[in-house]
Amino acid sequence: MSPRGELRGRAARLARLLPSGPGGGSQAARTPFVLLVVLLLGGGLITLLMLNSALNEGSFRLNDIRKQTTDLTEDEQALQRDVDAYAAPDSLQRRARELGMVPGGDPAFLNPDGTVRGVPSAAAPSALWRPAPPPPEVVGRTPSASPTPSATPKATPNPTSSQVKPAPSTSGR
């Protein structure tokens, strides 16, 4: 009697599902399963490699963007310092003097009905104001040394009409 003949009922049904004989049918049934497992593992490794490469690329881009942001922030702060230096009252006053500007006089205001409130006065140098030296074109000489920003310019009289030379006439007289 065969070993399968002795089994009855449930055991017999289970024995029929298993391949019969050593080596013959088991190799053929195992091959598709092994190929499927190898393909799944290979696909998973390739997917993991691609994901890792994408993450590394993103990390490099993030570092570049952070460095660029830091550089731009430093540039912005330097520009803001420059703007603050130019907007300082002392700097504005010095540059206005260099341009020949004087402090304004007392203002007068017009009311809606057309009347004037206040007494207007002309702009005139005050006691604290010192005129800047005139530009070299007006005086006719070049400055020997440029003043440093901390040095205050010496008081010089404003050029009068006798100091300014008129342009030569080309009318043919």
Backbone as ProteinMPNN parsed JSONL, in Angstrom:
{"seq_chain_A": "MSPRGELRGRAARLARLLPSGPGGGSQAARTPFVLLVVLLLGGGLITLLMLNSALNEGSFRLNDIRKQTTDLTEDEQALQRDVDAYAAPDSLQRRARELGMVPGGDPAFLNPDGTVRGVPSAAAPSALWRPAPPPPEVVGRTPSASPTPSATPKATPNPTSSQVKPAPSTSGR", "coords_chain_A": {"N_chain_A": [[0.82, -1.177, 0.0], [0.351, 2.229, -0.644], [1.685, 5.226, 0.779], [-0.137, 7.265, 0.58], [-2.553, 6.111, 0.275], [-3.221, 5.191, 2.73], [-4.001, 7.376, 4.139], [-6.85, 9.182, 5.111], [-9.795, 11.093, 4.555], [-9.549, 14.354, 5.629], [-6.72, 14.594, 5.71], [-6.009, 13.213, 3.43], [-6.941, 14.852, 1.419], [-5.29, 17.087, 1.807], [-2.84, 15.942, 1.216], [-3.037, 15.552, -1.489], [-2.737, 18.079, -2.499], [-0.055, 18.702, -2.215], [3.024, 18.397, -4.052], [3.767, 15.372, -5.773], [6.228, 12.924, -5.214], [9.776, 13.045, -4.824], [11.609, 16.002, -5.638], [10.825, 16.251, -8.459], [8.239, 17.651, -9.151], [8.356, 19.735, -7.353], [10.411, 21.571, -7.932], [9.543, 22.822, -10.287], [7.282, 24.177, -9.383], [8.372, 25.967, -7.584], [9.972, 27.816, -8.969], [8.566, 30.1, -10.312], [7.75, 31.482, -8.029], [10.19, 32.13, -6.758], [11.323, 33.779, -8.724], [9.447, 35.869, -8.672], [9.831, 36.896, -6.057], [12.52, 37.711, -6.235], [12.312, 39.69, -8.238], [10.582, 41.517, -6.949], [12.195, 42.274, -4.741], [14.422, 43.379, -6.101], [13.16, 45.482, -7.514], [12.238, 46.973, -5.335], [14.71, 47.731, -4.171], [15.805, 49.315, -6.23], [13.871, 51.337, -6.346], [14.198, 52.406, -3.765], [16.831, 53.359, -3.995], [16.48, 55.369, -5.968], [14.75, 57.096, -4.581], [16.379, 57.845, -2.444], [18.397, 59.22, -3.849], [16.903, 61.376, -4.877], [16.188, 62.655, -2.495], [18.727, 63.429, -1.567], [19.483, 65.216, -3.597], [17.536, 67.191, -3.222], [18.324, 68.042, -0.692], [20.829, 69.211, -1.219], [20.004, 71.336, -2.877], [18.466, 72.738, -1.034], [20.43, 73.561, 0.798], [21.923, 75.268, -0.88], [20.001, 77.249, -1.399], [19.579, 78.218, 1.184], [22.106, 79.326, 1.694], [22.159, 81.319, -0.268], [20.016, 82.863, 0.636], [21.058, 83.768, 3.065], [23.216, 85.325, 2.121], [21.803, 87.286, 0.656], [20.349, 88.447, 2.724], [22.406, 89.579, 4.239], [23.321, 91.46, 2.367], [21.04, 93.065, 2.187], [20.942, 94.11, 4.794], [23.325, 95.601, 4.816], [22.726, 97.521, 2.857], [20.565, 98.744, 4.131], [21.871, 99.875, 6.301], [23.389, 101.783, 4.92], [21.316, 103.421, 3.903], [20.236, 104.335, 6.314], [22.436, 105.783, 7.255], [22.588, 107.829, 5.324], [20.176, 109.065, 5.833], [20.396, 110.175, 8.3], [20.157, 113.001, 10.505], [22.452, 114.705, 10.78], [23.964, 113.999, 8.55], [22.209, 114.688, 6.473], [22.092, 117.476, 6.889], [24.769, 118.194, 6.415], [25.083, 117.466, 3.702], [23.168, 119.132, 2.555], [24.298, 121.628, 3.068], [26.575, 121.389, 1.487], [25.416, 121.545, -0.993], [24.71, 124.145, -1.05], [22.42, 124.973, 0.204], [20.237, 126.668, 2.485], [18.901, 127.05, 5.817], [15.345, 127.173, 6.059], [13.163, 130.045, 6.371], [10.768, 131.541, 8.667], [7.618, 130.049, 8.274], [4.669, 130.94, 6.414], [1.148, 130.631, 6.419], [-1.625, 129.892, 4.353], [-4.966, 130.538, 4.831], [-8.17, 128.885, 4.317], [-9.931, 130.891, 3.467], [-8.33, 132.683, 2.163], [-6.772, 134.44, 3.579], [-3.66, 135.333, 5.136], [-1.785, 133.655, 7.492], [0.549, 134.265, 9.91], [3.904, 135.58, 9.613], [5.766, 135.755, 6.823], [9.215, 134.996, 6.217], [12.374, 135.485, 4.65], [14.598, 132.874, 3.609], [17.461, 132.495, 5.482], [20.883, 132.394, 6.534], [21.419, 130.839, 9.676], [22.64, 131.211, 13.058], [23.867, 128.82, 13.7], [24.404, 127.732, 11.287], [26.813, 127.164, 8.814], [28.118, 128.248, 5.827], [28.876, 126.155, 3.035], [31.982, 125.669, 1.298], [32.253, 127.232, -1.909], [31.731, 125.534, -5.072], [34.538, 124.39, -7.113], [34.362, 125.442, -9.771], [33.125, 127.889, -9.605], [34.738, 129.649, -8.039], [37.152, 129.473, -9.304], [39.415, 128.097, -8.705], [41.048, 125.046, -7.76], [40.372, 122.787, -5.102], [42.864, 122.02, -2.644], [42.976, 119.85, -0.904], [40.62, 117.384, -0.065], [38.049, 117.777, 2.344], [37.719, 115.848, 5.335], [35.019, 113.673, 6.378], [34.452, 114.167, 9.073], [35.452, 116.653, 9.577], [34.652, 120.095, 9.898], [33.466, 122.433, 7.529], [35.168, 125.448, 6.683], [34.082, 128.793, 7.289], [33.18, 130.628, 4.553], [32.738, 133.467, 2.515], [29.765, 133.92, 0.56], [29.786, 133.623, -2.99], [29.955, 136.57, -4.861], [28.542, 138.668, -7.412], [30.719, 139.871, -8.57], [32.743, 138.053, -8.345], [32.073, 135.925, -9.936], [32.721, 135.011, -13.156], [31.576, 136.138, -16.253], [30.376, 134.237, -19.055], [32.123, 134.08, -22.175], [31.068, 136.094, -24.904], [29.534, 135.22, -27.964], [28.534, 136.725, -30.012], [29.635, 138.166, -32.068], [30.529, 140.819, -31.962]], "CA_chain_A": [[0.0, 0.0, 0.0], [1.084, 3.497, -0.717], [1.449, 6.056, 1.962], [-1.304, 8.12, 0.365], [-3.736, 5.26, 0.409], [-3.528, 5.006, 4.14], [-4.593, 8.605, 4.661], [-8.26, 9.287, 4.784], [-10.495, 12.321, 4.914], [-8.876, 15.646, 5.484], [-5.31, 14.367, 5.431], [-5.89, 12.785, 2.039], [-7.113, 16.034, 0.567], [-4.073, 17.89, 1.925], [-1.748, 15.242, 0.553], [-3.184, 15.721, -2.927], [-2.28, 19.418, -2.87], [1.4, 18.692, -2.241], [3.54, 17.687, -5.226], [4.112, 13.976, -5.496], [7.57, 12.493, -5.556], [10.843, 13.958, -4.431], [12.358, 16.762, -6.63], [10.236, 16.438, -9.782], [7.243, 18.705, -9.252], [8.613, 20.838, -6.435], [11.284, 22.537, -8.609], [8.743, 23.574, -11.241], [6.36, 25.052, -8.657], [9.136, 26.957, -6.842], [10.635, 28.771, -9.865], [7.859, 31.375, -10.452], [7.749, 32.167, -6.744], [11.522, 32.679, -6.54], [11.451, 34.902, -9.647], [8.611, 36.948, -8.175], [10.491, 37.468, -4.88], [13.717, 38.414, -6.701], [11.869, 40.906, -8.92], [10.085, 42.464, -5.944], [13.34, 42.802, -3.997], [15.182, 44.243, -7.01], [12.369, 46.696, -7.728], [12.263, 47.74, -4.09], [16.032, 48.342, -4.016], [15.934, 50.387, -7.222], [13.01, 52.43, -5.887], [14.854, 52.999, -2.609], [17.979, 54.108, -4.502], [15.981, 56.581, -6.621], [14.22, 57.958, -3.531], [17.533, 58.376, -1.722], [19.035, 60.211, -4.727], [16.047, 62.555, -4.928], [16.321, 63.34, -1.206], [20.041, 64.082, -1.528], [19.438, 66.368, -4.498], [16.753, 68.209, -2.52], [19.134, 68.555, 0.407], [21.82, 70.118, -1.803], [19.298, 72.539, -3.31], [18.078, 73.46, 0.175], [21.631, 74.218, 1.308], [22.231, 76.386, -1.78], [18.999, 78.298, -1.192], [19.859, 78.819, 2.493], [23.297, 80.185, 1.545], [21.741, 82.477, -1.048], [19.186, 83.681, 1.518], [21.968, 84.423, 4.006], [23.936, 86.371, 1.386], [20.881, 88.378, 0.345], [20.027, 89.121, 3.985], [23.552, 90.426, 4.567], [23.293, 92.597, 1.433], [19.931, 93.944, 2.589], [21.338, 94.815, 6.011], [24.327, 96.601, 4.445], [22.018, 98.603, 2.175], [19.769, 99.455, 5.121], [22.808, 100.722, 7.047], [23.701, 102.922, 4.061], [20.145, 104.301, 3.882], [20.16, 104.98, 7.628], [23.509, 106.786, 7.338], [22.223, 108.977, 4.496], [18.982, 109.698, 6.371], [20.697, 110.777, 9.597], [20.05, 114.465, 10.419], [23.752, 115.341, 10.54], [24.345, 113.749, 7.155], [21.349, 115.524, 5.625], [22.505, 118.868, 7.028], [26.06, 118.367, 5.742], [24.879, 117.411, 2.255], [22.434, 120.334, 2.156], [25.277, 122.724, 3.047], [27.425, 121.198, 0.305], [24.641, 121.972, -2.162], [24.456, 125.582, -0.965], [21.095, 125.213, 0.76], [20.212, 127.332, 3.786], [17.66, 126.723, 6.529], [14.207, 127.994, 5.667], [12.701, 131.044, 7.321], [9.483, 131.237, 9.28], [6.616, 129.846, 7.224], [3.359, 131.596, 6.483], [0.138, 129.687, 5.983], [-2.825, 130.458, 3.755], [-6.227, 129.982, 5.327], [-9.086, 128.616, 3.197], [-10.59, 132.106, 2.975], [-7.364, 133.476, 1.422], [-5.969, 135.283, 4.452], [-2.346, 134.796, 5.459], [-1.533, 133.527, 8.921], [1.979, 134.276, 10.14], [4.683, 136.559, 8.857], [6.816, 135.022, 6.109], [10.546, 135.602, 6.182], [13.251, 134.852, 3.655], [15.564, 131.914, 4.137], [18.733, 133.157, 5.75], [21.727, 131.573, 7.39], [21.258, 131.029, 11.111], [23.917, 131.247, 13.777], [24.468, 127.485, 13.686], [24.686, 127.317, 9.906], [28.023, 127.679, 8.18], [28.01, 127.906, 4.402], [29.905, 125.277, 2.472], [32.785, 126.372, 0.303], [31.657, 127.129, -3.237], [32.377, 124.555, -5.941], [35.73, 124.933, -7.766], [34.073, 126.149, -11.0], [32.678, 129.245, -9.315], [35.837, 130.444, -7.523], [38.216, 129.471, -10.29], [40.582, 127.352, -8.222], [40.711, 123.691, -7.332], [40.754, 122.579, -3.705], [44.109, 121.271, -2.51], [42.69, 118.578, -0.248], [39.198, 117.267, 0.24], [37.868, 117.664, 3.789], [37.228, 114.567, 5.832], [33.618, 113.815, 6.776], [34.302, 114.652, 10.434], [35.89, 118.044, 9.637], [33.624, 121.064, 9.533], [34.004, 123.366, 6.545], [35.419, 126.809, 7.164], [33.119, 129.769, 6.801], [33.66, 131.46, 3.453], [31.622, 134.297, 2.032], [29.113, 133.462, -0.662], [30.325, 134.343, -4.143], [29.157, 137.695, -5.333], [28.532, 138.766, -8.877], [32.034, 140.291, -9.057], [33.644, 136.904, -8.37], [31.662, 135.022, -10.999], [33.106, 135.571, -14.448], [30.555, 135.811, -17.271], [30.82, 133.445, -20.196], [32.432, 134.94, -23.321], [29.982, 136.28, -25.846], [29.837, 134.778, -29.332], [27.606, 137.433, -30.892], [30.37, 138.708, -33.212], [30.81, 142.254, -31.812]], "C_chain_A": [[0.862, 1.236, 0.0], [0.79, 4.338, 0.515], [0.216, 6.945, 1.782], [-2.582, 7.317, 0.522], [-4.137, 5.092, 1.848], [-4.219, 6.227, 4.721], [-6.044, 8.69, 4.229], [-8.773, 10.652, 5.193], [-9.677, 13.565, 4.609], [-7.411, 15.482, 5.12], [-5.105, 13.959, 3.988], [-6.031, 13.974, 1.104], [-5.879, 16.927, 0.618], [-2.904, 17.25, 1.201], [-1.834, 15.392, -0.952], [-2.681, 17.096, -3.381], [-0.756, 19.494, -2.959], [1.893, 17.954, -3.478], [3.965, 16.262, -4.844], [5.525, 13.675, -5.925], [8.614, 13.519, -5.164], [11.491, 14.616, -5.646], [11.659, 17.051, -7.912], [9.318, 17.63, -9.869], [7.55, 19.891, -8.367], [9.479, 21.914, -7.086], [10.476, 23.412, -9.561], [7.808, 24.533, -10.517], [7.116, 26.172, -7.932], [9.712, 28.059, -7.742], [9.849, 30.079, -10.027], [7.856, 32.172, -9.138], [9.097, 32.831, -6.476], [11.747, 33.887, -7.46], [10.64, 36.112, -9.176], [9.279, 37.642, -6.977], [11.73, 38.261, -5.298], [13.336, 39.724, -7.402], [11.345, 41.952, -7.932], [11.225, 43.079, -5.142], [14.169, 43.755, -4.863], [14.448, 45.555, -7.267], [12.354, 47.583, -6.485], [13.605, 48.423, -3.878], [16.245, 49.501, -5.0], [15.088, 51.592, -6.817], [13.635, 53.155, -4.702], [16.062, 53.836, -3.028], [17.542, 55.414, -5.159], [15.442, 57.579, -5.592], [15.359, 58.62, -2.753], [18.246, 59.446, -2.561], [18.215, 61.494, -4.797], [16.135, 63.342, -3.62], [17.664, 64.059, -1.096], [20.071, 65.319, -2.413], [18.661, 67.515, -3.851], [17.53, 68.837, -1.377], [20.185, 69.541, -0.108], [21.167, 71.428, -2.244], [18.898, 73.384, -2.107], [19.273, 74.198, 0.771], [22.014, 75.416, 0.438], [21.271, 77.555, -1.554], [19.219, 78.978, 0.154], [21.066, 79.748, 2.413], [22.942, 81.457, 0.783], [20.889, 83.417, -0.19], [20.049, 84.434, 2.519], [22.718, 85.564, 3.326], [23.032, 87.565, 1.091], [20.479, 89.145, 1.603], [21.169, 90.039, 4.407], [23.607, 91.649, 3.653], [22.206, 93.595, 1.826], [20.298, 94.747, 3.834], [22.384, 95.892, 5.71], [23.662, 97.791, 3.753], [21.174, 99.423, 3.157], [20.656, 100.351, 5.98], [23.181, 101.957, 6.23], [22.55, 103.929, 4.032], [20.028, 105.045, 5.21], [21.24, 106.052, 7.781], [23.169, 108.013, 6.513], [21.028, 109.737, 5.073], [19.224, 110.334, 7.736], [20.661, 112.295, 9.482], [21.381, 115.157, 10.152], [24.193, 115.181, 9.093], [23.508, 114.604, 6.207], [21.773, 116.988, 5.691], [23.823, 119.123, 6.295], [25.87, 118.379, 4.23], [24.113, 118.624, 1.751], [23.381, 121.526, 2.109], [26.178, 122.607, 1.836], [26.723, 121.648, -0.966], [24.311, 123.454, -2.131], [23.087, 125.914, -0.407], [21.24, 125.88, 2.123], [18.926, 126.936, 4.493], [16.55, 127.683, 6.139], [13.825, 128.973, 6.759], [11.403, 130.599, 7.961], [8.438, 131.076, 8.186], [5.382, 130.709, 7.461], [2.362, 130.627, 5.887], [-1.045, 130.437, 5.396], [-4.028, 129.744, 4.336], [-7.144, 129.724, 4.143], [-9.773, 129.857, 2.644], [-9.631, 133.048, 2.255], [-6.525, 134.387, 2.288], [-4.671, 134.573, 4.804], [-2.202, 134.763, 6.973], [-0.035, 133.408, 9.121], [2.649, 135.318, 9.28], [5.794, 135.799, 8.143], [8.139, 135.757, 6.191], [11.397, 134.818, 5.194], [14.179, 133.862, 4.35], [16.893, 132.62, 4.294], [19.573, 132.252, 6.625], [21.471, 131.886, 8.855], [22.625, 131.029, 11.764], [24.61, 129.895, 13.744], [24.912, 127.067, 12.292], [25.958, 127.97, 9.426], [27.948, 127.305, 6.713], [29.162, 127.011, 3.966], [30.738, 126.066, 1.489], [32.172, 126.201, -1.081], [32.392, 126.086, -4.074], [33.56, 125.184, -6.676], [35.43, 125.725, -9.026], [33.746, 127.617, -10.729], [33.849, 130.121, -8.914], [36.977, 130.504, -8.527], [39.479, 128.8, -9.798], [40.12, 125.969, -7.782], [41.124, 123.523, -5.882], [41.997, 121.713, -3.624], [43.88, 119.926, -1.858], [41.203, 118.538, 0.068], [39.037, 117.105, 1.75], [37.359, 116.279, 4.159], [35.801, 114.747, 6.294], [33.469, 114.374, 8.187], [34.705, 116.12, 10.55], [34.749, 118.96, 9.229], [34.211, 122.048, 8.55], [34.161, 124.748, 7.158], [34.408, 127.747, 6.537], [33.779, 130.615, 5.722], [32.494, 132.29, 2.968], [31.043, 133.693, 0.759], [29.663, 134.249, -1.828], [29.381, 135.463, -4.551], [29.25, 137.759, -6.844], [29.896, 139.197, -9.41], [33.0, 139.108, -9.126], [33.305, 135.944, -9.503], [31.957, 135.668, -12.322], [32.044, 135.198, -15.469], [31.189, 135.016, -18.401], [31.113, 134.368, -21.366], [31.282, 134.968, -24.314], [30.423, 135.828, -27.233], [28.941, 135.497, -30.337], [28.302, 138.108, -32.074], [30.62, 140.199, -33.077], [32.244, 142.535, -31.638]], "O_chain_A": [[1.952, 1.27, 0.571], [-0.226, 4.164, 1.188], [-0.406, 7.333, 2.771], [-3.612, 7.882, 0.89], [-5.312, 4.867, 2.138], [-4.951, 6.112, 5.704], [-6.403, 8.312, 3.114], [-8.221, 11.284, 6.094], [-9.194, 13.779, 3.497], [-6.922, 16.214, 4.259], [-4.102, 14.336, 3.383], [-5.313, 14.079, 0.109], [-5.463, 17.467, -0.407], [-2.066, 17.949, 0.632], [-0.809, 15.364, -1.632], [-2.248, 17.253, -4.523], [-0.233, 20.299, -3.729], [1.261, 16.992, -3.916], [4.452, 16.007, -3.742], [5.958, 14.174, -6.963], [8.353, 14.722, -5.175], [11.886, 13.925, -6.584], [11.915, 18.126, -8.456], [9.612, 18.56, -10.621], [7.035, 20.98, -8.622], [9.28, 23.094, -6.797], [10.704, 24.62, -9.633], [7.569, 25.63, -11.022], [6.54, 27.233, -7.691], [9.915, 29.172, -7.257], [10.466, 31.134, -9.878], [7.951, 33.399, -9.153], [9.143, 33.972, -6.015], [12.297, 34.901, -7.03], [11.103, 37.248, -9.275], [9.281, 38.872, -6.909], [11.971, 39.353, -4.784], [13.974, 40.752, -7.179], [11.636, 43.14, -8.071], [11.221, 44.284, -4.89], [14.57, 44.822, -4.398], [15.058, 46.624, -7.239], [12.446, 48.806, -6.587], [13.646, 49.576, -3.449], [16.8, 50.538, -4.636], [15.534, 52.734, -6.929], [13.604, 54.384, -4.64], [16.289, 54.912, -2.474], [18.16, 56.455, -4.935], [15.661, 58.783, -5.727], [15.302, 59.811, -2.446], [18.655, 60.475, -2.022], [18.78, 62.588, -4.776], [16.154, 64.573, -3.643], [17.728, 65.179, -0.588], [20.62, 66.351, -2.026], [19.077, 68.671, -3.924], [17.406, 70.035, -1.123], [20.405, 70.588, 0.501], [21.714, 72.506, -2.01], [18.981, 74.611, -2.154], [19.138, 75.343, 1.204], [22.387, 76.465, 0.962], [21.69, 78.713, -1.523], [19.062, 80.195, 0.259], [21.056, 80.833, 2.995], [23.378, 82.548, 1.151], [21.028, 84.637, -0.284], [19.801, 85.608, 2.794], [22.842, 86.65, 3.892], [23.44, 88.715, 1.253], [20.29, 90.36, 1.553], [20.931, 91.15, 4.88], [23.904, 92.752, 4.111], [22.419, 94.807, 1.801], [19.995, 95.937, 3.916], [22.335, 96.978, 6.288], [24.001, 98.941, 4.034], [21.079, 100.644, 3.032], [20.254, 101.455, 6.348], [23.281, 103.055, 6.778], [22.771, 105.136, 4.125], [19.753, 106.245, 5.23], [20.993, 107.107, 8.367], [23.432, 109.134, 6.949], [20.884, 110.934, 4.824], [18.323, 110.976, 8.275], [21.091, 112.837, 8.464], [21.43, 116.107, 9.37], [24.726, 116.111, 8.487], [24.033, 115.175, 5.251], [21.81, 117.668, 4.666], [23.978, 120.148, 5.631], [26.446, 119.226, 3.547], [24.37, 119.102, 0.646], [23.282, 122.354, 1.204], [26.514, 123.616, 1.216], [27.375, 122.086, -1.914], [23.705, 123.976, -3.067], [22.636, 127.052, -0.541], [22.233, 125.684, 2.824], [17.963, 126.529, 3.844], [16.794, 128.869, 5.916], [14.128, 128.758, 7.932], [10.984, 129.449, 7.827], [8.381, 131.889, 7.263], [5.109, 131.142, 8.581], [2.684, 129.886, 4.959], [-1.42, 131.5, 5.891], [-4.104, 128.515, 4.337], [-6.927, 130.282, 3.068], [-10.16, 129.878, 1.476], [-10.051, 134.103, 1.78], [-5.632, 135.057, 1.771], [-4.601, 133.345, 4.77], [-2.475, 135.756, 7.648], [0.589, 132.519, 8.543], [2.057, 135.866, 8.35], [6.68, 135.25, 8.799], [8.18, 136.987, 6.23], [11.158, 133.636, 4.943], [14.495, 134.007, 5.53], [17.389, 133.259, 3.366], [19.04, 131.433, 7.374], [21.323, 133.047, 9.236], [23.645, 130.865, 11.095], [25.84, 129.84, 13.758], [25.713, 126.144, 12.144], [26.164, 129.171, 9.602], [27.731, 126.137, 6.392], [30.277, 127.112, 4.477], [30.254, 127.035, 0.903], [31.631, 125.14, -1.393], [33.556, 125.789, -3.807], [33.586, 126.403, -6.848], [36.198, 126.634, -9.342], [34.06, 128.486, -11.543], [33.955, 131.246, -9.403], [37.696, 131.502, -8.584], [40.526, 128.932, -10.431], [38.947, 125.759, -7.474], [42.145, 124.076, -5.473], [42.178, 120.791, -4.42], [44.532, 118.949, -2.225], [40.608, 119.554, 0.429], [39.805, 116.373, 2.374], [36.658, 115.629, 3.384], [35.395, 115.873, 6.581], [32.452, 115.002, 8.482], [34.339, 116.777, 11.525], [33.975, 118.642, 8.326], [35.357, 122.466, 8.717], [33.392, 125.156, 8.029], [33.94, 127.536, 5.418], [34.814, 131.24, 5.955], [31.354, 131.828, 3.014], [31.744, 133.041, -0.014], [29.979, 135.429, -1.678], [28.161, 135.297, -4.574], [29.967, 136.975, -7.466], [30.214, 138.93, -10.568], [33.971, 139.149, -9.882], [34.181, 135.22, -9.977], [31.486, 136.774, -12.588], [31.65, 134.034, -15.538], [32.388, 135.12, -18.66], [30.407, 135.362, -21.54], [30.608, 133.96, -24.526], [31.571, 136.04, -27.621], [28.623, 134.947, -31.391], [27.629, 138.577, -32.992], [30.923, 140.815, -34.099], [32.633, 143.695, -31.501]]}, "name": "protein", "num_of_chains": 1, "seq": "MSPRGELRGRAARLARLLPSGPGGGSQAARTPFVLLVVLLLGGGLITLLMLNSALNEGSFRLNDIRKQTTDLTEDEQALQRDVDAYAAPDSLQRRARELGMVPGGDPAFLNPDGTVRGVPSAAAPSALWRPAPPPPEVVGRTPSASPTPSATPKATPNPTSSQVKPAPSTSGR"}
